[in-house]
Amino acid sequence: MSALGAAADGSLTVFGRLDEVVVTGGEKVWPVAVEQVLRQHPGVAEVAVWKRADPDWGERVVAWVVPADPAEPPELDELRARVAAELSPWAAPKELVVVASLPRTSIGKVVRDQLP
């Protein structure tokens, strides 16, 4: 089952599967929507967003980023500000993990449960 969002113009957007939602502090965050925002950052070559357990929030949003320039990876504060401005403050990643590559299936889909 997919999560849907309706816009004022009547268009409908599918954000992902319900089992892929991150629930942080009682708010629902769709990883695909956060990934779309983070991909716009010039320092991000690839990104995957998923969750980790959090003692205060239940789950926290985490961004795994392959930087465009490994010598100058993007800063967490920059990424958080971008997501908060475009989506919401609770959707902003609370953690950044810089990686050389993302785990993928043979057809190129990111395997979220294999993120380090």
A tleap script that builds the chain and sets N, CA, C and O, in Angstrom:
source leaprc.protein.ff14SB
mol = sequence {
  NMET SER ALA LEU GLY ALA ALA ALA ASP GLY
  SER LEU THR VAL PHE GLY ARG LEU ASP GLU
  VAL VAL VAL THR GLY GLY GLU LYS VAL TRP
  PRO VAL ALA VAL GLU GLN VAL LEU ARG GLN
  HIE PRO GLY VAL ALA GLU VAL ALA VAL TRP
  LYS ARG ALA ASP PRO ASP TRP GLY GLU ARG
  VAL VAL ALA TRP VAL VAL PRO ALA ASP PRO
  ALA GLU PRO PRO GLU LEU ASP GLU LEU ARG
  ALA ARG VAL ALA ALA GLU LEU SER PRO TRP
  ALA ALA PRO LYS GLU LEU VAL VAL VAL ALA
  SER LEU PRO ARG THR SER ILE GLY LYS VAL
  VAL ARG ASP GLN LEU CPRO
}
set mol.1.N position { 0.840 -1.176 0.000 }
set mol.1.CA position { 0.000 0.000 0.000 }
set mol.1.C position { 0.884 1.238 0.000 }
set mol.1.O position { 1.903 1.266 0.690 }
set mol.2.N position { 0.517 2.248 -0.753 }
set mol.2.CA position { 1.306 3.466 -0.880 }
set mol.2.C position { 0.691 4.603 -0.089 }
set mol.2.O position { -0.510 4.618 0.180 }
set mol.3.N position { 1.533 5.555 0.280 }
set mol.3.CA position { 1.070 6.778 0.921 }
set mol.3.C position { 0.842 7.807 -0.160 }
set mol.3.O position { 1.647 7.944 -1.082 }
set mol.4.N position { -0.254 8.530 -0.047 }
set mol.4.CA position { -0.621 9.492 -1.075 }
set mol.4.C position { -0.652 10.890 -0.487 }
set mol.4.O position { -0.958 11.067 0.692 }
set mol.5.N position { -0.335 11.882 -1.306 }
set mol.5.CA position { -0.458 13.279 -0.920 }
set mol.5.C position { -1.222 14.016 -1.995 }
set mol.5.O position { -0.920 13.874 -3.180 }
set mol.6.N position { -2.211 14.803 -1.598 }
set mol.6.CA position { -3.007 15.557 -2.560 }
set mol.6.C position { -2.585 17.019 -2.534 }
set mol.6.O position { -2.393 17.594 -1.463 }
set mol.7.N position { -2.443 17.616 -3.699 }
set mol.7.CA position { -2.088 19.022 -3.816 }
set mol.7.C position { -3.342 19.846 -4.054 }
set mol.7.O position { -4.398 19.305 -4.382 }
set mol.8.N position { -3.221 21.161 -3.888 }
set mol.8.CA position { -4.363 22.062 -4.070 }
set mol.8.C position { -4.929 21.986 -5.483 }
set mol.8.O position { -6.121 22.213 -5.693 }
set mol.9.N position { -4.059 21.661 -6.466 }
set mol.9.CA position { -4.541 21.588 -7.850 }
set mol.9.C position { -5.205 20.252 -8.181 }
set mol.9.O position { -5.600 20.010 -9.321 }
set mol.10.N position { -5.322 19.392 -7.174 }
set mol.10.CA position { -5.981 18.111 -7.378 }
set mol.10.C position { -5.055 16.984 -7.777 }
set mol.10.O position { -5.492 15.841 -7.905 }
set mol.11.N position { -3.774 17.288 -7.978 }
set mol.11.CA position { -2.845 16.216 -8.349 }
set mol.11.C position { -2.538 15.339 -7.132 }
set mol.11.O position { -2.644 15.777 -5.986 }
set mol.12.N position { -2.167 14.130 -7.403 }
set mol.12.CA position { -1.910 13.141 -6.365 }
set mol.12.C position { -0.476 12.654 -6.496 }
set mol.12.O position { -0.008 12.379 -7.601 }
set mol.13.N position { 0.227 12.547 -5.363 }
set mol.13.CA position { 1.604 12.095 -5.366 }
set mol.13.C position { 1.724 10.844 -4.510 }
set mol.13.O position { 1.215 10.809 -3.390 }
set mol.14.N position { 2.395 9.814 -5.026 }
set mol.14.CA position { 2.652 8.601 -4.269 }
set mol.14.C position { 4.068 8.709 -3.722 }
set mol.14.O position { 5.021 8.840 -4.491 }
set mol.15.N position { 4.218 8.654 -2.386 }
set mol.15.CA position { 5.513 8.827 -1.756 }
set mol.15.C position { 6.236 7.519 -1.508 }
set mol.15.O position { 7.463 7.527 -1.408 }
set mol.16.N position { 5.560 6.428 -1.407 }
set mol.16.CA position { 6.224 5.154 -1.131 }
set mol.16.C position { 5.290 4.205 -0.420 }
set mol.16.O position { 4.099 4.470 -0.252 }
set mol.17.N position { 5.858 3.104 -0.011 }
set mol.17.CA position { 5.076 2.080 0.679 }
set mol.17.C position { 4.911 2.445 2.149 }
set mol.17.O position { 5.804 3.039 2.752 }
set mol.18.N position { 3.769 2.089 2.719 }
set mol.18.CA position { 3.524 2.399 4.126 }
set mol.18.C position { 4.557 1.764 5.043 }
set mol.18.O position { 4.869 2.323 6.095 }
set mol.19.N position { 5.098 0.603 4.667 }
set mol.19.CA position { 6.097 -0.028 5.531 }
set mol.19.C position { 7.453 0.668 5.439 }
set mol.19.O position { 8.391 0.281 6.136 }
set mol.20.N position { 7.569 1.686 4.591 }
set mol.20.CA position { 8.807 2.442 4.470 }
set mol.20.C position { 8.756 3.771 5.223 }
set mol.20.O position { 9.720 4.534 5.183 }
set mol.21.N position { 7.666 4.055 5.899 }
set mol.21.CA position { 7.533 5.319 6.607 }
set mol.21.C position { 8.401 5.308 7.875 }
set mol.21.O position { 8.561 4.277 8.529 }
set mol.22.N position { 8.951 6.477 8.201 }
set mol.22.CA position { 9.675 6.670 9.453 }
set mol.22.C position { 8.736 7.447 10.370 }
set mol.22.O position { 8.226 8.499 9.983 }
set mol.23.N position { 8.505 6.945 11.568 }
set mol.23.CA position { 7.653 7.642 12.525 }
set mol.23.C position { 8.570 8.220 13.601 }
set mol.23.O position { 9.125 7.488 14.421 }
set mol.24.N position { 8.717 9.533 13.583 }
set mol.24.CA position { 9.618 10.206 14.509 }
set mol.24.C position { 8.835 11.223 15.328 }
set mol.24.O position { 8.277 12.175 14.782 }
set mol.25.N position { 8.799 11.018 16.623 }
set mol.25.CA position { 8.043 11.923 17.488 }
set mol.25.C position { 6.572 11.974 17.135 }
set mol.25.O position { 5.921 13.000 17.332 }
set mol.26.N position { 6.042 10.882 16.617 }
set mol.26.CA position { 4.636 10.825 16.235 }
set mol.26.C position { 4.340 11.353 14.844 }
set mol.26.O position { 3.201 11.262 14.386 }
set mol.27.N position { 5.326 11.898 14.163 }
set mol.27.CA position { 5.158 12.431 12.808 }
set mol.27.C position { 5.654 11.416 11.783 }
set mol.27.O position { 6.641 10.718 12.017 }
set mol.28.N position { 4.966 11.339 10.651 }
set mol.28.CA position { 5.359 10.413 9.587 }
set mol.28.C position { 6.259 11.124 8.581 }
set mol.28.O position { 5.976 12.238 8.139 }
set mol.29.N position { 7.351 10.446 8.235 }
set mol.29.CA position { 8.307 10.978 7.267 }
set mol.29.C position { 8.496 9.936 6.180 }
set mol.29.O position { 8.745 8.765 6.467 }
set mol.30.N position { 8.379 10.361 4.938 }
set mol.30.CA position { 8.546 9.469 3.798 }
set mol.30.C position { 9.972 9.603 3.266 }
set mol.30.O position { 10.334 10.664 2.757 }
set mol.31.N position { 10.780 8.565 3.371 }
set mol.31.CA position { 12.170 8.631 2.924 }
set mol.31.C position { 12.344 9.137 1.489 }
set mol.31.O position { 13.262 9.910 1.216 }
set mol.32.N position { 11.490 8.717 0.591 }
set mol.32.CA position { 11.623 9.119 -0.814 }
set mol.32.C position { 11.500 10.635 -0.958 }
set mol.32.O position { 12.240 11.237 -1.735 }
set mol.33.N position { 10.593 11.253 -0.235 }
set mol.33.CA position { 10.422 12.708 -0.309 }
set mol.33.C position { 11.673 13.424 0.205 }
set mol.33.O position { 12.106 14.415 -0.381 }
set mol.34.N position { 12.246 12.927 1.290 }
set mol.34.CA position { 13.466 13.527 1.840 }
set mol.34.C position { 14.625 13.339 0.861 }
set mol.34.O position { 15.417 14.257 0.650 }
set mol.35.N position { 14.721 12.160 0.270 }
set mol.35.CA position { 15.775 11.904 -0.721 }
set mol.35.C position { 15.684 12.865 -1.892 }
set mol.35.O position { 16.707 13.351 -2.374 }
set mol.36.N position { 14.479 13.145 -2.356 }
set mol.36.CA position { 14.299 14.064 -3.486 }
set mol.36.C position { 14.843 15.446 -3.157 }
set mol.36.O position { 15.456 16.089 -4.008 }
set mol.37.N position { 14.627 15.902 -1.944 }
set mol.37.CA position { 15.132 17.211 -1.530 }
set mol.37.C position { 16.654 17.173 -1.417 }
set mol.37.O position { 17.333 18.080 -1.899 }
set mol.38.N position { 17.193 16.133 -0.788 }
set mol.38.CA position { 18.642 16.063 -0.578 }
set mol.38.C position { 19.417 15.915 -1.878 }
set mol.38.O position { 20.551 16.384 -1.970 }
set mol.39.N position { 18.833 15.279 -2.879 }
set mol.39.CA position { 19.504 15.131 -4.178 }
set mol.39.C position { 19.767 16.477 -4.841 }
set mol.39.O position { 20.649 16.581 -5.694 }
set mol.40.N position { 19.031 17.488 -4.471 }
set mol.40.CA position { 19.202 18.820 -5.050 }
set mol.40.C position { 20.443 19.534 -4.511 }
set mol.40.O position { 20.889 20.523 -5.092 }
set mol.41.N position { 20.996 19.043 -3.416 }
set mol.41.CA position { 22.188 19.673 -2.833 }
set mol.41.C position { 23.389 19.371 -3.727 }
set mol.41.O position { 23.598 18.212 -4.085 }
set mol.42.N position { 24.175 20.364 -4.094 }
set mol.42.CA position { 25.299 20.129 -5.001 }
set mol.42.C position { 26.376 19.200 -4.440 }
set mol.42.O position { 27.147 18.631 -5.212 }
set mol.43.N position { 26.448 19.035 -3.144 }
set mol.43.CA position { 27.450 18.166 -2.546 }
set mol.43.C position { 27.034 16.720 -2.441 }
set mol.43.O position { 27.799 15.887 -1.955 }
set mol.44.N position { 25.807 16.402 -2.900 }
set mol.44.CA position { 25.271 15.045 -2.784 }
set mol.44.C position { 25.260 14.370 -4.154 }
set mol.44.O position { 24.570 14.819 -5.069 }
set mol.45.N position { 26.031 13.288 -4.287 }
set mol.45.CA position { 26.022 12.504 -5.531 }
set mol.45.C position { 24.902 11.472 -5.485 }
set mol.45.O position { 24.163 11.305 -6.455 }
set mol.46.N position { 24.778 10.778 -4.349 }
set mol.46.CA position { 23.727 9.780 -4.137 }
set mol.46.C position { 23.270 9.879 -2.691 }
set mol.46.O position { 24.028 10.294 -1.814 }
set mol.47.N position { 22.031 9.495 -2.453 }
set mol.47.CA position { 21.517 9.538 -1.086 }
set mol.47.C position { 20.474 8.452 -0.875 }
set mol.47.O position { 19.727 8.096 -1.786 }
set mol.48.N position { 20.443 7.937 0.338 }
set mol.48.CA position { 19.384 7.031 0.789 }
set mol.48.C position { 18.970 7.506 2.172 }
set mol.48.O position { 19.819 7.861 2.989 }
set mol.49.N position { 17.686 7.514 2.434 }
set mol.49.CA position { 17.166 7.925 3.733 }
set mol.49.C position { 16.442 6.745 4.342 }
set mol.49.O position { 15.650 6.069 3.685 }
set mol.50.N position { 16.728 6.511 5.614 }
set mol.50.CA position { 16.076 5.424 6.336 }
set mol.50.C position { 16.003 5.810 7.787 }
set mol.50.O position { 16.118 6.990 8.120 }
set mol.51.N position { 15.819 4.859 8.648 }
set mol.51.CA position { 15.586 5.148 10.058 }
set mol.51.C position { 16.511 4.329 10.952 }
set mol.51.O position { 17.054 3.293 10.569 }
set mol.52.N position { 16.658 4.852 12.159 }
set mol.52.CA position { 17.320 4.136 13.248 }
set mol.52.C position { 16.478 4.363 14.488 }
set mol.52.O position { 15.764 5.359 14.601 }
set mol.53.N position { 16.572 3.431 15.410 }
set mol.53.CA position { 15.849 3.580 16.673 }
set mol.53.C position { 16.367 4.809 17.411 }
set mol.53.O position { 17.556 5.124 17.357 }
set mol.54.N position { 15.471 5.491 18.095 }
set mol.54.CA position { 15.839 6.668 18.874 }
set mol.54.C position { 15.115 6.602 20.212 }
set mol.54.O position { 13.896 6.429 20.244 }
set mol.55.N position { 15.848 6.738 21.324 }
set mol.55.CA position { 15.209 6.598 22.636 }
set mol.55.C position { 14.190 7.689 22.934 }
set mol.55.O position { 13.253 7.460 23.700 }
set mol.56.N position { 14.354 8.867 22.346 }
set mol.56.CA position { 13.430 9.971 22.621 }
set mol.56.C position { 12.309 10.082 21.597 }
set mol.56.O position { 11.179 10.416 21.952 }
set mol.57.N position { 12.611 9.804 20.321 }
set mol.57.CA position { 11.664 10.039 19.240 }
set mol.57.C position { 11.043 8.766 18.679 }
set mol.57.O position { 10.181 8.841 17.803 }
set mol.58.N position { 11.459 7.607 19.159 }
set mol.58.CA position { 10.963 6.335 18.619 }
set mol.58.C position { 11.840 5.895 17.462 }
set mol.58.O position { 12.471 4.839 17.512 }
set mol.59.N position { 11.874 6.705 16.428 }
set mol.59.CA position { 12.763 6.501 15.280 }
set mol.59.C position { 13.320 7.857 14.891 }
set mol.59.O position { 12.697 8.889 15.141 }
set mol.60.N position { 14.498 7.850 14.277 }
set mol.60.CA position { 15.057 9.102 13.773 }
set mol.60.C position { 15.373 8.940 12.296 }
set mol.60.O position { 15.697 7.848 11.831 }
set mol.61.N position { 15.277 10.030 11.578 }
set mol.61.CA position { 15.576 10.063 10.150 }
set mol.61.C position { 17.092 10.141 9.990 }
set mol.61.O position { 17.752 10.984 10.597 }
set mol.62.N position { 17.636 9.242 9.158 }
set mol.62.CA position { 19.075 9.204 8.905 }
set mol.62.C position { 19.297 9.282 7.398 }
set mol.62.O position { 18.597 8.635 6.620 }
set mol.63.N position { 20.284 10.086 7.000 }
set mol.63.CA position { 20.638 10.209 5.583 }
set mol.63.C position { 22.015 9.593 5.356 }
set mol.63.O position { 22.993 9.993 5.989 }
set mol.64.N position { 22.086 8.617 4.449 }
set mol.64.CA position { 23.348 8.038 3.995 }
set mol.64.C position { 23.679 8.740 2.690 }
set mol.64.O position { 22.912 8.666 1.731 }
set mol.65.N position { 24.816 9.420 2.649 }
set mol.65.CA position { 25.171 10.247 1.502 }
set mol.65.C position { 26.495 9.811 0.904 }
set mol.65.O position { 27.485 9.620 1.611 }
set mol.66.N position { 26.491 9.655 -0.421 }
set mol.66.CA position { 27.719 9.527 -1.189 }
set mol.66.C position { 28.008 10.947 -1.669 }
set mol.66.O position { 27.264 11.487 -2.488 }
set mol.67.N position { 29.086 11.558 -1.165 }
set mol.67.CA position { 29.343 12.949 -1.535 }
set mol.67.C position { 29.844 13.100 -2.966 }
set mol.67.O position { 30.516 12.216 -3.498 }
set mol.68.N position { 29.511 14.221 -3.574 }
set mol.68.CA position { 30.011 14.532 -4.912 }
set mol.68.C position { 31.531 14.675 -4.879 }
set mol.68.O position { 32.217 14.278 -5.821 }
set mol.69.N position { 32.051 15.238 -3.801 }
set mol.69.CA position { 33.494 15.368 -3.585 }
set mol.69.C position { 33.799 14.761 -2.219 }
set mol.69.O position { 33.491 15.370 -1.194 }
set mol.70.N position { 34.394 13.581 -2.187 }
set mol.70.CA position { 34.672 12.931 -0.897 }
set mol.70.C position { 35.522 13.780 0.054 }
set mol.70.O position { 35.447 13.603 1.269 }
set mol.71.N position { 36.319 14.688 -0.479 }
set mol.71.CA position { 37.149 15.543 0.365 }
set mol.71.C position { 36.325 16.637 1.057 }
set mol.71.O position { 36.758 17.201 2.062 }
set mol.72.N position { 35.137 16.934 0.516 }
set mol.72.CA position { 34.271 17.966 1.088 }
set mol.72.C position { 32.818 17.499 1.132 }
set mol.72.O position { 31.987 17.999 0.374 }
set mol.73.N position { 32.505 16.549 2.008 }
set mol.73.CA position { 31.117 16.084 2.088 }
set mol.73.C position { 30.204 17.180 2.640 }
set mol.73.O position { 30.671 18.069 3.352 }
set mol.74.N position { 28.927 17.128 2.324 }
set mol.74.CA position { 28.000 18.129 2.854 }
set mol.74.C position { 27.889 17.997 4.372 }
set mol.74.O position { 28.129 16.926 4.929 }
set mol.75.N position { 27.528 19.082 5.025 }
set mol.75.CA position { 27.357 19.105 6.474 }
set mol.75.C position { 25.902 18.782 6.829 }
set mol.75.O position { 24.977 19.121 6.090 }
set mol.76.N position { 25.726 18.130 7.959 }
set mol.76.CA position { 24.379 17.768 8.419 }
set mol.76.C position { 23.493 19.007 8.536 }
set mol.76.O position { 22.335 18.972 8.119 }
set mol.77.N position { 24.006 20.089 9.089 }
set mol.77.CA position { 23.188 21.295 9.264 }
set mol.77.C position { 22.657 21.837 7.940 }
set mol.77.O position { 21.519 22.302 7.870 }
set mol.78.N position { 23.477 21.778 6.892 }
set mol.78.CA position { 23.034 22.230 5.564 }
set mol.78.C position { 21.876 21.374 5.058 }
set mol.78.O position { 20.876 21.885 4.554 }
set mol.79.N position { 22.035 20.061 5.203 }
set mol.79.CA position { 21.005 19.133 4.717 }
set mol.79.C position { 19.718 19.285 5.526 }
set mol.79.O position { 18.622 19.268 4.967 }
set mol.80.N position { 19.856 19.432 6.840 }
set mol.80.CA position { 18.677 19.615 7.706 }
set mol.80.C position { 17.909 20.878 7.319 }
set mol.80.O position { 16.680 20.864 7.243 }
set mol.81.N position { 18.630 21.958 7.078 }
set mol.81.CA position { 17.977 23.229 6.734 }
set mol.81.C position { 17.204 23.114 5.430 }
set mol.81.O position { 16.093 23.629 5.310 }
set mol.82.N position { 17.790 22.446 4.467 }
set mol.82.CA position { 17.139 22.283 3.160 }
set mol.82.C position { 15.837 21.484 3.300 }
set mol.82.O position { 14.808 21.866 2.743 }
set mol.83.N position { 15.887 20.384 4.038 }
set mol.83.CA position { 14.694 19.543 4.216 }
set mol.83.C position { 13.639 20.272 5.040 }
set mol.83.O position { 12.454 20.230 4.708 }
set mol.84.N position { 14.057 20.935 6.105 }
set mol.84.CA position { 13.101 21.667 6.947 }
set mol.84.C position { 12.381 22.749 6.146 }
set mol.84.O position { 11.183 22.969 6.330 }
set mol.85.N position { 13.106 23.419 5.266 }
set mol.85.CA position { 12.505 24.494 4.456 }
set mol.85.C position { 11.530 23.961 3.415 }
set mol.85.O position { 10.507 24.591 3.144 }
set mol.86.N position { 11.836 22.813 2.834 }
set mol.86.CA position { 10.999 22.290 1.745 }
set mol.86.C position { 9.917 21.322 2.221 }
set mol.86.O position { 8.858 21.236 1.600 }
set mol.87.N position { 10.160 20.597 3.305 }
set mol.87.CA position { 9.180 19.617 3.775 }
set mol.87.C position { 8.640 20.006 5.145 }
set mol.87.O position { 7.536 20.537 5.260 }
set mol.88.N position { 9.423 19.738 6.178 }
set mol.88.CA position { 9.040 20.073 7.547 }
set mol.88.C position { 10.247 19.850 8.451 }
set mol.88.O position { 11.150 19.093 8.094 }
set mol.89.N position { 10.278 20.493 9.610 }
set mol.89.CA position { 11.417 20.314 10.515 }
set mol.89.C position { 11.603 18.867 10.974 }
set mol.89.O position { 12.736 18.406 11.113 }
set mol.90.N position { 10.514 18.153 11.210 }
set mol.90.CA position { 10.649 16.776 11.704 }
set mol.90.C position { 11.130 15.804 10.633 }
set mol.90.O position { 11.579 14.705 10.958 }
set mol.91.N position { 11.045 16.190 9.364 }
set mol.91.CA position { 11.527 15.327 8.277 }
set mol.91.C position { 13.044 15.459 8.075 }
set mol.91.O position { 13.655 14.630 7.401 }
set mol.92.N position { 13.639 16.489 8.653 }
set mol.92.CA position { 15.076 16.728 8.484 }
set mol.92.C position { 15.871 15.620 9.160 }
set mol.92.O position { 15.549 15.227 10.282 }
set mol.93.N position { 16.899 15.113 8.500 }
set mol.93.CA position { 17.704 14.041 9.100 }
set mol.93.C position { 18.356 14.502 10.396 }
set mol.93.O position { 18.849 15.625 10.495 }
set mol.94.N position { 18.349 13.628 11.375 }
set mol.94.CA position { 19.009 13.899 12.647 }
set mol.94.C position { 20.428 13.343 12.652 }
set mol.94.O position { 21.208 13.607 13.566 }
set mol.95.N position { 20.749 12.573 11.622 }
set mol.95.CA position { 22.063 11.949 11.536 }
set mol.95.C position { 22.476 11.874 10.072 }
set mol.95.O position { 21.642 11.658 9.192 }
set mol.96.N position { 23.764 12.052 9.819 }
set mol.96.CA position { 24.338 11.944 8.482 }
set mol.96.C position { 25.424 10.882 8.524 }
set mol.96.O position { 26.307 10.917 9.381 }
set mol.97.N position { 25.353 9.934 7.591 }
set mol.97.CA position { 26.382 8.906 7.447 }
set mol.97.C position { 26.971 9.066 6.052 }
set mol.97.O position { 26.276 8.886 5.052 }
set mol.98.N position { 28.244 9.403 5.990 }
set mol.98.CA position { 28.923 9.567 4.703 }
set mol.98.C position { 29.499 8.213 4.307 }
set mol.98.O position { 30.235 7.592 5.075 }
set mol.99.N position { 29.155 7.759 3.100 }
set mol.99.CA position { 29.591 6.451 2.611 }
set mol.99.C position { 30.168 6.587 1.202 }
set mol.99.O position { 29.910 7.561 0.496 }
set mol.100.N position { 30.950 5.588 0.819 }
set mol.100.CA position { 31.528 5.576 -0.527 }
set mol.100.C position { 30.529 5.074 -1.559 }
set mol.100.O position { 30.597 5.454 -2.728 }
set mol.101.N position { 29.596 4.218 -1.130 }
set mol.101.CA position { 28.570 3.685 -2.037 }
set mol.101.C position { 27.377 3.219 -1.216 }
set mol.101.O position { 27.465 3.047 0.000 }
set mol.102.N position { 26.268 3.019 -1.902 }
set mol.102.CA position { 25.039 2.539 -1.274 }
set mol.102.C position { 24.811 1.086 -1.671 }
set mol.102.O position { 25.076 0.710 -2.813 }
set mol.103.N position { 24.322 0.260 -0.740 }
set mol.103.CA position { 24.036 -1.127 -1.109 }
set mol.103.C position { 22.841 -1.183 -2.064 }
set mol.103.O position { 21.804 -0.570 -1.813 }
set mol.104.N position { 23.001 -1.918 -3.151 }
set mol.104.CA position { 21.957 -1.972 -4.176 }
set mol.104.C position { 21.673 -3.407 -4.602 }
set mol.104.O position { 22.512 -4.298 -4.470 }
set mol.105.N position { 20.464 -3.597 -5.115 }
set mol.105.CA position { 20.091 -4.881 -5.692 }
set mol.105.C position { 20.703 -4.978 -7.084 }
set mol.105.O position { 21.320 -4.026 -7.562 }
set mol.106.N position { 20.536 -6.107 -7.722 }
set mol.106.CA position { 21.077 -6.293 -9.072 }
set mol.106.C position { 20.430 -5.355 -10.095 }
set mol.106.O position { 21.000 -5.110 -11.159 }
set mol.107.N position { 19.248 -4.834 -9.779 }
set mol.107.CA position { 18.603 -3.889 -10.706 }
set mol.107.C position { 18.809 -2.427 -10.271 }
set mol.107.O position { 18.237 -1.515 -10.867 }
set mol.108.N position { 19.617 -2.213 -9.245 }
set mol.108.CA position { 19.993 -0.860 -8.854 }
set mol.108.C position { 19.191 -0.214 -7.747 }
set mol.108.O position { 19.445 0.944 -7.415 }
set mol.109.N position { 18.230 -0.916 -7.158 }
set mol.109.CA position { 17.434 -0.349 -6.080 }
set mol.109.C position { 18.236 -0.401 -4.781 }
set mol.109.O position { 18.887 -1.404 -4.487 }
set mol.110.N position { 18.187 0.684 -4.006 }
set mol.110.CA position { 18.876 0.729 -2.717 }
set mol.110.C position { 18.221 -0.266 -1.761 }
set mol.110.O position { 16.996 -0.339 -1.663 }
set mol.111.N position { 19.050 -1.022 -1.068 }
set mol.111.CA position { 18.577 -1.975 -0.063 }
set mol.111.C position { 18.691 -1.289 1.295 }
set mol.111.O position { 19.750 -1.308 1.922 }
set mol.112.N position { 17.604 -0.690 1.739 }
set mol.112.CA position { 17.619 0.121 2.951 }
set mol.112.C position { 18.066 -0.649 4.189 }
set mol.112.O position { 18.804 -0.114 5.016 }
set mol.113.N position { 17.628 -1.898 4.324 }
set mol.113.CA position { 17.995 -2.640 5.552 }
set mol.113.C position { 19.454 -3.113 5.545 }
set mol.113.O position { 19.894 -3.753 6.500 }
set mol.114.N position { 20.201 -2.811 4.494 }
set mol.114.CA position { 21.635 -3.106 4.467 }
set mol.114.C position { 22.494 -1.860 4.606 }
set mol.114.O position { 23.715 -1.929 4.471 }
set mol.115.N position { 21.870 -0.730 4.873 }
set mol.115.CA position { 22.641 0.490 5.067 }
set mol.115.C position { 23.448 0.351 6.355 }
set mol.115.O position { 22.922 -0.099 7.373 }
set mol.116.N position { 24.734 0.737 6.314 }
set mol.116.CA position { 25.602 0.536 7.488 }
set mol.116.C position { 25.252 1.436 8.663 }
set mol.116.O position { 25.901 1.369 9.708 }
savepdb mol mol.pdb
quit
